[in-house]
Amino acid sequence: MEAHEPAVAYGKRKYSIEEYLEMENASTEKHEYYQGEIFAMSGNKSQHNIVAKNILATLDKKLGKSPCQPFNSDTRIYIEKNTLFTYPDISVICGELLSLNNDDFNFLNPSIIFEILSPSTKNYDRGEKFKLYRDIVTLKEYVLVDSDSFNIETFHINNHGLWELNEYNNIDEKLQLHSINISLTLKEIYKRTKLYDG
């Protein structure tokens, strides 16, 4: 979602998690929550949405009947360690769907998170948000996809337990997702965008 370092939506008072969830469940718009503050999330431009759709469809096809399944940006992720509730553009959850209080909505255990970058979000997604995401015990890979250029950065936990960066910026390359052992071509990711009319 295009959230920037998001604007505070409900003034300066602090809200409890319970208050946030009650407000969010009644809202027609999405908001993030972090340490008592609620942040508005704006909509996305067409290129962002096309790239997200391409990734989701390709993942769904390639994962097939595996124990891993992709979810779109309507899926809320909760990070108990730092209190963040957020809506990644795409998350992949493997195995059992674990959620807060078994509510089947605020999921706890993504293996992969994708964020589609825009000029207003790229610094937040690369920096502070990635730092918060690293508090997810199950997270194995983090993928940043630029919607305005052929540029993808992937971070995965390597054999030494460290986050390792790989970059892809050629339309003929394949993005390797190590944790689920599949690859996505950049042609699949960027098809029907202004960048690639394949």
RODRENDREN-225443 format. One record per atom (N, C-alpha, C): x, y, z; residue number from 0; atom name; residue in one letter. Coordinates in steps of 0.1 Angstrom, whole numbers, always signed. Layout:
BEGIN
      px      py      pz    nr   atom   rest
       X       Y       Z   NUM     CA      A
...
This chain:
BEGIN
      px      py      pz    nr   atom   rest
      +8     -12      +0     0      N      M
      +0      +0      +0     0     CA      M
      +9     +12      +0     0      C      M
      +3     +23      -5     1      N      E
     +11     +36      -6     1     CA      E
      +9     +43      +7     1      C      E
     +18     +41     +16     2      N      A
     +16     +47     +29     2     CA      A
     +26     +57     +33     2      C      A
     +37     +58     +26     3      N      H
     +48     +67     +30     3     CA      H
     +53     +64     +44     3      C      H
     +58     +74     +51     4      N      E
     +59     +73     +66     4     CA      E
     +46     +79     +70     4      C      E
     +35     +70     +71     5      N      P
     +21     +74     +69     5     CA      P
     +17     +86     +78     5      C      P
      +7     +93     +73     6      N      A
      +2    +105     +80     6     CA      A
      -7     +99     +92     6      C      A
      -5    +105    +103     7      N      V
     -14    +101    +114     7     CA      V
     -28    +104    +111     7      C      V
     -37     +95    +113     8      N      A
     -51     +96    +108     8     CA      A
     -60    +102    +119     8      C      A
     -57     +99    +132     9      N      Y
     -67    +102    +142     9     CA      Y
     -61    +111    +153     9      C      Y
     -54    +121    +149    10      N      G
     -48    +130    +159    10     CA      G
     -37    +124    +168    10      C      G
     -35    +130    +179    11      N      K
     -23    +127    +187    11     CA      K
     -25    +118    +198    11      C      K
     -37    +114    +201    12      N      R
     -39    +105    +213    12     CA      R
     -35     +91    +209    12      C      R
     -32     +83    +219    13      N      K
     -28     +70    +217    13     CA      K
     -40     +60    +218    13      C      K
     -40     +50    +209    14      N      Y
     -51     +41    +208    14     CA      Y
     -46     +27    +212    14      C      Y
     -55     +20    +219    15      N      S
     -51      +6    +222    15     CA      S
     -53      -3    +209    15      C      S
     -47     -15    +209    16      N      I
     -49     -24    +198    16     CA      I
     -64     -27    +196    16      C      I
     -71     -29    +207    17      N      E
     -85     -32    +207    17     CA      E
     -93     -21    +200    17      C      E
     -90      -8    +204    18      N      E
     -96      +3    +198    18     CA      E
     -94      +4    +183    18      C      E
     -81      +2    +179    19      N      Y
     -77      +2    +165    19     CA      Y
     -85      -9    +157    19      C      Y
     -85     -21    +162    20      N      L
     -92     -32    +155    20     CA      L
    -107     -29    +153    20      C      L
    -113     -23    +164    21      N      E
    -127     -20    +163    21     CA      E
    -130      -9    +153    21      C      E
    -121      +1    +153    22      N      M
    -122     +12    +143    22     CA      M
    -120      +7    +129    22      C      M
    -109      -1    +127    23      N      E
    -105      -6    +114    23     CA      E
    -116     -16    +108    23      C      E
    -122     -24    +116    24      N      N
    -132     -33    +112    24     CA      N
    -145     -26    +107    24      C      N
    -147     -13    +112    25      N      A
    -158      -5    +108    25     CA      A
    -155      +4     +96    25      C      A
    -142      +5     +93    26      N      S
    -138     +15     +83    26     CA      S
    -138     +10     +69    26      C      S
    -141     +18     +59    27      N      T
    -140     +14     +45    27     CA      T
    -126     +17     +39    27      C      T
    -117     +23     +47    28      N      E
    -104     +25     +42    28     CA      E
     -94     +18     +51    28      C      E
     -82     +16     +46    29      N      K
     -72      +8     +54    29     CA      K
     -63     +18     +62    29      C      K
     -59     +13     +74    30      N      H
     -50     +21     +82    30     CA      H
     -40     +12     +88    30      C      H
     -28     +16     +90    31      N      E
     -18      +9     +98    31     CA      E
     -18     +14    +112    31      C      E
     -13      +5    +121    32      N      Y
     -12      +8    +135    32     CA      Y
      +2      +6    +140    32      C      Y
      +7     +15    +148    33      N      Y
     +21     +13    +153    33     CA      Y
     +22     +20    +166    33      C      Y
     +24     +13    +177    34      N      Q
     +27     +19    +190    34     CA      Q
     +17     +29    +194    34      C      Q
      +4     +26    +192    35      N      G
      -7     +35    +197    35     CA      G
     -11     +45    +187    35      C      G
      -4     +46    +175    36      N      E
      -9     +56    +165    36     CA      E
     -15     +49    +153    36      C      E
     -24     +56    +147    37      N      I
     -31     +50    +135    37     CA      I
     -28     +59    +123    37      C      I
     -24     +52    +112    38      N      F
     -19     +59    +100    38     CA      F
     -27     +56     +88    38      C      F
     -32     +67     +81    39      N      A
     -39     +65     +69    39     CA      A
     -31     +59     +57    39      C      A
     -37     +51     +49    40      N      M
     -30     +45     +37    40     CA      M
     -37     +50     +25    40      C      M
     -30     +56     +16    41      N      S
     -37     +61      +3    41     CA      S
     -37     +50      -7    41      C      S
     -45     +53     -18    42      N      G
     -46     +43     -29    42     CA      G
     -34     +42     -37    42      C      G
     -34     +33     -47    43      N      N
     -23     +30     -56    43     CA      N
     -25     +34     -70    43      C      N
     -15     +37     -77    44      N      K
     -16     +40     -92    44     CA      K
     -17     +27    -100    44      C      K
     -20     +29    -112    45      N      S
     -23     +17    -121    45     CA      S
     -11      +8    -122    45      C      S
      +1     +14    -124    46      N      Q
     +13      +6    -126    46     CA      Q
     +16      -3    -114    46      C      Q
     +14      +3    -102    47      N      H
     +15      -5     -90    47     CA      H
      +6     -16     -89    47      C      H
      -7     -14     -93    48      N      N
     -17     -24     -92    48     CA      N
     -15     -35    -103    48      C      N
     -10     -31    -114    49      N      I
      -7     -42    -125    49     CA      I
      +4     -51    -120    49      C      I
     +15     -45    -115    50      N      V
     +26     -53    -110    50     CA      V
     +22     -62     -99    50      C      V
     +14     -57     -90    51      N      A
     +10     -65     -79    51     CA      A
      +1     -77     -84    51      C      A
      -8     -74     -93    52      N      K
     -17     -84     -99    52     CA      K
      -8     -95    -106    52      C      K
      +2     -91    -114    53      N      N
     +10    -100    -121    53     CA      N
     +18    -110    -111    53      C      N
     +23    -104    -100    54      N      I
     +31    -112     -91    54     CA      I
     +21    -122     -84    54      C      I
     +10    -117     -80    55      N      L
      +0    -126     -72    55     CA      L
      -4    -137     -81    55      C      L
      -8    -134     -94    56      N      A
     -13    -145    -103    56     CA      A
      -2    -155    -106    56      C      A
     +10    -150    -108    57      N      T
     +22    -159    -111    57     CA      T
     +25    -168     -99    57      C      T
     +25    -162     -87    58      N      L
     +28    -170     -75    58     CA      L
     +17    -180     -73    58      C      L
      +5    -176     -75    59      N      D
      -6    -186     -73    59     CA      D
      -5    -198     -82    59      C      D
      -2    -195     -95    60      N      K
      +0    -206    -105    60     CA      K
     +11    -215    -102    60      C      K
     +23    -209     -98    61      N      K
     +35    -217     -96    61     CA      K
     +35    -224     -83    61      C      K
     +28    -219     -73    62      N      L
     +28    -226     -60    62     CA      L
     +18    -237     -60    62      C      L
      +8    -236     -69    63      N      G
      -2    -248     -71    63     CA      G
      -7    -253     -58    63      C      G
      -5    -266     -55    64      N      K
     -10    -272     -43    64     CA      K
      +0    -273     -32    64      C      K
     +11    -265     -33    65      N      S
     +21    -265     -22    65     CA      S
     +15    -260     -10    65      C      S
     +21    -262      +2    66      N      P
     +16    -257     +15    66     CA      P
     +17    -241     +16    66      C      P
     +22    -235      +6    67      N      C
     +24    -220      +6    67     CA      C
     +13    -214      -3    67      C      C
      +8    -203      +1    68      N      Q
      -2    -196      -7    68     CA      Q
      +0    -181      -6    68      C      Q
      -3    -174     -17    69      N      P
      -1    -159     -17    69     CA      P
     -14    -152     -13    69      C      P
     -12    -140      -7    70      N      F
     -24    -132      -3    70     CA      F
     -22    -118      -8    70      C      F
     -33    -111     -11    71      N      N
     -31     -97     -16    71     CA      N
     -31     -87      -5    71      C      N
     -33     -74      -8    72      N      S
     -31     -63      +1    72     CA      S
     -43     -62     +10    72      C      S
     -53     -70      +9    73      N      D
     -64     -70     +19    73     CA      D
     -61     -78     +31    73      C      D
     -50     -85     +31    74      N      T
     -45     -93     +42    74     CA      T
     -37     -85     +52    74      C      T
     -42     -85     +64    75      N      R
     -35     -77     +75    75     CA      R
     -25     -86     +82    75      C      R
     -13     -81     +84    76      N      I
      -3     -88     +91    76     CA      I
      +0     -80    +105    76      C      I
      +1     -88    +115    77      N      Y
      +3     -83    +129    77     CA      Y
     +17     -88    +134    77      C      Y
     +25     -78    +138    78      N      I
     +38     -82    +144    78     CA      I
     +38     -79    +159    78      C      I
     +36     -89    +166    79      N      E
     +34     -88    +181    79     CA      E
     +46     -81    +188    79      C      E
     +58     -84    +183    80      N      K
     +70     -78    +190    80     CA      K
     +70     -63    +190    80      C      K
     +66     -57    +179    81      N      N
     +66     -42    +178    81     CA      N
     +53     -35    +176    81      C      N
     +42     -43    +177    82      N      T
     +28     -38    +176    82     CA      T
     +23     -34    +162    82      C      T
     +31     -35    +152    83      N      L
     +27     -31    +139    83     CA      L
     +16     -39    +133    83      C      L
      +5     -33    +129    84      N      F
      -5     -39    +120    84     CA      F
      -4     -32    +106    84      C      F
      -2     -40     +96    85      N      T
      +0     -35     +83    85     CA      T
      -6     -44     +72    85      C      T
      -6     -38     +60    86      N      Y
     -12     -45     +48    86     CA      Y
      -1     -46     +37    86      C      Y
      +7     -56     +37    87      N      P
     +17     -57     +27    87     CA      P
     +10     -59     +13    87      C      P
     +17     -54      +3    88      N      D
     +11     -56     -11    88     CA      D
      +8     -71     -14    88      C      D
     +18     -79     -10    89      N      I
     +16     -94     -12    89     CA      I
     +23    -101      -1    89      C      I
     +17    -111      +5    90      N      S
     +24    -119     +15    90     CA      S
     +22    -134     +11    90      C      S
     +32    -142     +14    91      N      V
     +31    -156     +12    91     CA      V
     +32    -163     +25    91      C      V
     +22    -171     +28    92      N      I
     +21    -178     +41    92     CA      I
     +22    -193     +38    92      C      I
     +31    -200     +45    93      N      C
     +33    -214     +43    93     CA      C
     +28    -222     +55    93      C      C
     +21    -233     +52    94      N      G
     +16    -241     +63    94     CA      G
      +3    -235     +69    94      C      G
      +2    -237     +82    95      N      E
     -10    -233     +89    95     CA      E
     -11    -217     +90    95      C      E
     -23    -212     +88    96      N      L
     -25    -198     +89    96     CA      L
     -27    -194    +104    96      C      L
     -17    -188    +109    97      N      L
     -18    -184    +123    97     CA      L
     -22    -170    +124    97      C      L
     -32    -167    +133    98      N      S
     -37    -153    +134    98     CA      S
     -39    -150    +149    98      C      S
     -40    -137    +151    99      N      L
     -41    -131    +165    99     CA      L
     -54    -136    +171    99      C      L
     -53    -143    +182   100      N      N
     -65    -148    +189   100     CA      N
     -74    -157    +180   100      C      N
     -67    -164    +170   101      N      N
     -74    -172    +161   101     CA      N
     -85    -165    +154   101      C      N
     -83    -152    +151   102      N      D
     -94    -145    +144   102     CA      D
     -95    -146    +129   102      C      D
     -86    -154    +123   103      N      D
     -86    -157    +109   103     CA      D
     -85    -144    +101   103      C      D
     -78    -134    +106   104      N      F
     -77    -121     +99   104     CA      F
     -64    -114    +101   104      C      F
     -59    -113    +113   105      N      N
     -47    -106    +116   105     CA      N
     -35    -117    +117   105      C      N
     -29    -119    +105   106      N      F
     -20    -131    +104   106     CA      F
      -6    -128    +109   106      C      F
      +0    -138    +115   107      N      L
     +12    -137    +122   107     CA      L
     +24    -143    +116   107      C      L
     +23    -151    +105   108      N      N
     +34    -160    +101   108     CA      N
     +37    -159     +86   108      C      N
     +38    -148     +80   109      N      P
     +42    -148     +66   109     CA      P
     +57    -152     +64   109      C      P
     +59    -160     +53   110      N      S
     +73    -164     +50   110     CA      S
     +80    -154     +41   110      C      S
     +72    -148     +32   111      N      I
     +77    -138     +22   111     CA      I
     +67    -126     +22   111      C      I
     +73    -114     +21   112      N      I
     +65    -102     +20   112     CA      I
     +71     -94      +7   112      C      I
     +61     -90      -1   113      N      F
     +64     -82     -13   113     CA      F
     +59     -68     -10   113      C      F
     +67     -57     -13   114      N      E
     +62     -44     -13   114     CA      E
     +65     -38     -27   114      C      E
     +55     -32     -33   115      N      I
     +56     -26     -46   115     CA      I
     +60     -11     -43   115      C      I
     +71      -7     -48   116      N      L
     +76      +7     -45   116     CA      L
     +70     +18     -53   116      C      L
     +69     +29     -47   117      N      S
     +65     +41     -54   117     CA      S
     +74     +52     -49   117      C      S
     +75     +64     -55   118      N      P
     +84     +74     -50   118     CA      P
     +81     +78     -36   118      C      P
     +69     +78     -32   119      N      S
     +66     +82     -18   119     CA      S
     +68     +71      -7   119      C      S
     +70     +59     -12   120      N      T
     +71     +48      -2   120     CA      T
     +85     +41      -1   120      C      T
     +93     +43     -12   121      N      K
    +105     +35     -13   121     CA      K
    +114     +36      -1   121      C      K
    +116     +48      +4   122      N      N
    +125     +50     +15   122     CA      N
    +120     +43     +28   122      C      N
    +107     +45     +30   123      N      Y
    +101     +38     +42   123     CA      Y
    +101     +23     +41   123      C      Y
     +98     +18     +29   124      N      D
     +98      +3     +27   124     CA      D
    +112      -3     +28   124      C      D
    +122      +4     +23   125      N      R
    +136      -1     +24   125     CA      R
    +142      +0     +38   125      C      R
    +138     +10     +45   126      N      G
    +144     +13     +58   126     CA      G
    +136      +9     +70   126      C      G
    +128     +18     +75   127      N      E
    +121     +15     +88   127     CA      E
    +111      +3     +87   127      C      E
    +104      +2     +76   128      N      K
     +95      -9     +75   128     CA      K
    +102     -22     +74   128      C      K
    +113     -23     +67   129      N      F
    +120     -36     +67   129     CA      F
    +126     -39     +81   129      C      F
    +130     -29     +88   130      N      K
    +134     -31    +102   130     CA      K
    +123     -37    +110   130      C      K
    +111     -32    +109   131      N      L
     +99     -37    +116   131     CA      L
     +96     -52    +112   131      C      L
     +96     -54     +98   132      N      Y
     +93     -67     +93   132     CA      Y
    +103     -78     +98   132      C      Y
    +115     -74    +101   133      N      R
    +125     -84    +105   133     CA      R
    +122     -89    +119   133      C      R
    +112     -83    +126   134      N      D
    +108     -89    +139   134     CA      D
     +98    -101    +137   134      C      D
     +94    -104    +125   135      N      I
     +86    -115    +122   135     CA      I
     +95    -128    +122   135      C      I
     +92    -137    +131   136      N      V
    +101    -148    +133   136     CA      V
    +101    -157    +120   136      C      V
     +89    -158    +114   137      N      T
     +88    -167    +102   137     CA      T
     +93    -161     +89   137      C      T
     +96    -148     +89   138      N      L
     +99    -142     +76   138     CA      L
    +113    -146     +71   138      C      L
    +113    -151     +59   139      N      K
    +125    -156     +52   139     CA      K
    +130    -147     +41   139      C      K
    +120    -140     +35   140      N      E
    +124    -132     +23   140     CA      E
    +116    -119     +23   140      C      E
    +122    -109     +18   141      N      Y
    +115     -96     +16   141     CA      Y
    +119     -91      +2   141      C      Y
    +109     -87      -5   142      N      V
    +111     -84     -19   142     CA      V
    +105     -70     -22   142      C      V
    +113     -61     -27   143      N      L
    +110     -47     -31   143     CA      L
    +110     -46     -46   143      C      L
     +98     -43     -52   144      N      V
     +96     -42     -66   144     CA      V
     +93     -28     -70   144      C      V
    +102     -22     -78   145      N      D
     +99      -8     -83   145     CA      D
     +89      -9     -94   145      C      D
     +79      -1     -93   146      N      S
     +68      -1    -104   146     CA      S
     +71      +8    -115   146      C      S
     +82     +17    -114   147      N      D
     +85     +27    -124   147     CA      D
     +98     +23    -132   147      C      D
    +104     +13    -128   148      N      S
    +117      +9    -135   148     CA      S
    +119      -6    -133   148      C      S
    +127     -12    -142   149      N      F
    +131     -26    -140   149     CA      F
    +141     -27    -128   149      C      F
    +136     -28    -116   150      N      N
    +145     -28    -105   150     CA      N
    +138     -36     -93   150      C      N
    +144     -47     -90   151      N      I
    +139     -55     -79   151     CA      I
    +150     -58     -69   151      C      I
    +147     -56     -56   152      N      E
    +157     -60     -46   152     CA      E
    +151     -71     -37   152      C      E
    +158     -82     -36   153      N      T
    +153     -92     -27   153     CA      T
    +163     -94     -15   153      C      T
    +158     -96      -4   154      N      F
    +166     -99      +8   154     CA      F
    +161    -113     +13   154      C      F
    +170    -122     +15   155      N      H
    +167    -135     +20   155     CA      H
    +177    -139     +31   155      C      H
    +173    -148     +40   156      N      I
    +182    -152     +51   156     CA      I
    +190    -163     +45   156      C      I
    +203    -161     +45   157      N      N
    +213    -171     +39   157     CA      N
    +216    -182     +49   157      C      N
    +225    -191     +45   158      N      N
    +229    -202     +53   158     CA      N
    +236    -198     +66   158      C      N
    +241    -185     +66   159      N      H
    +247    -180     +79   159     CA      H
    +238    -173     +88   159      C      H
    +225    -173     +84   160      N      G
    +215    -166     +92   160     CA      G
    +215    -151     +90   160      C      G
    +221    -146     +79   161      N      L
    +222    -132     +77   161     CA      L
    +213    -128     +65   161      C      L
    +208    -116     +65   162      N      W
    +200    -111     +53   162     CA      W
    +209    -108     +42   162      C      W
    +207    -114     +30   163      N      E
    +215    -113     +18   163     CA      E
    +207    -106      +7   163      C      E
    +213     -96      +1   164      N      L
    +207     -88      -9   164     CA      L
    +210     -93     -23   164      C      L
    +200     -95     -32   165      N      N
    +202     -97     -46   165     CA      N
    +194     -86     -54   165      C      N
    +199     -82     -65   166      N      E
    +192     -72     -73   166     CA      E
    +190     -77     -87   166      C      E
    +179     -73     -93   167      N      Y
    +175     -77    -106   167     CA      Y
    +171     -64    -114   167      C      Y
    +177     -61    -125   168      N      N
    +173     -49    -133   168     CA      N
    +173     -51    -148   168      C      N
    +172     -64    -152   169      N      N
    +172     -67    -166   169     CA      N
    +159     -75    -169   169      C      N
    +152     -71    -179   170      N      I
    +139     -78    -182   170     CA      I
    +141     -93    -185   170      C      I
    +153     -97    -189   171      N      D
    +155    -111    -192   171     CA      D
    +159    -120    -180   171      C      D
    +160    -113    -168   172      N      E
    +164    -121    -156   172     CA      E
    +152    -128    -150   172      C      E
    +156    -137    -141   173      N      K
    +146    -144    -132   173     CA      K
    +148    -141    -118   173      C      K
    +138    -137    -111   174      N      L
    +138    -135     -97   174     CA      L
    +137    -148     -89   174      C      L
    +147    -152     -82   175      N      Q
    +147    -164     -74   175     CA      Q
    +142    -162     -60   175      C      Q
    +131    -170     -57   176      N      L
    +126    -170     -43   176     CA      L
    +131    -182     -36   176      C      L
    +142    -180     -28   177      N      H
    +149    -191     -22   177     CA      H
    +140    -199     -12   177      C      H
    +132    -193      -4   178      N      S
    +125    -200      +6   178     CA      S
    +114    -209      +1   178      C      S
    +109    -206     -11   179      N      I
     +99    -215     -16   179     CA      I
    +103    -222     -29   179      C      I
    +116    -220     -33   180      N      N
    +122    -227     -44   180     CA      N
    +115    -225     -57   180      C      N
    +110    -213     -60   181      N      I
    +105    -210     -73   181     CA      I
    +111    -197     -78   181      C      I
    +109    -195     -92   182      N      S
    +114    -182     -97   182     CA      S
    +103    -176    -105   182      C      S
    +104    -162    -106   183      N      L
     +95    -154    -114   183     CA      L
    +103    -146    -124   183      C      L
    +100    -146    -137   184      N      T
    +107    -138    -146   184     CA      T
    +103    -124    -145   184      C      T
    +112    -115    -148   185      N      L
    +108    -101    -148   185     CA      L
     +98     -98    -159   185      C      L
     +98    -106    -169   186      N      K
     +87    -104    -179   186     CA      K
     +73    -107    -174   186      C      K
     +73    -117    -165   187      N      E
     +60    -121    -158   187     CA      E
     +56    -110    -149   187      C      E
     +66    -104    -142   188      N      I
     +63     -94    -132   188     CA      I
     +58     -80    -138   188      C      I
     +65     -77    -149   189      N      Y
     +62     -63    -155   189     CA      Y
     +53     -64    -168   189      C      Y
     +47     -75    -171   190      N      K
     +39     -76    -183   190     CA      K
     +27     -66    -183   190      C      K
     +24     -60    -194   191      N      R
     +13     -51    -196   191     CA      R
     +14     -38    -188   191      C      R
     +27     -35    -184   192      N      T
     +29     -22    -178   192     CA      T
     +35     -12    -189   192      C      T
     +37      +0    -185   193      N      K
     +43     +10    -194   193     CA      K
     +57      +6    -198   193      C      K
     +63      -2    -189   194      N      L
     +77      -6    -191   194     CA      L
     +79     -18    -200   194      C      L
     +69     -27    -201   195      N      Y
     +70     -39    -209   195     CA      Y
     +57     -43    -214   195      C      Y
     +55     -43    -227   196      N      D
     +42     -46    -232   196     CA      D
     +41     -61    -237   196      C      D
     +47     -70    -229   197      N      G
     +47     -84    -233   197     CA      G
     +35     -91    -229   197      C      G
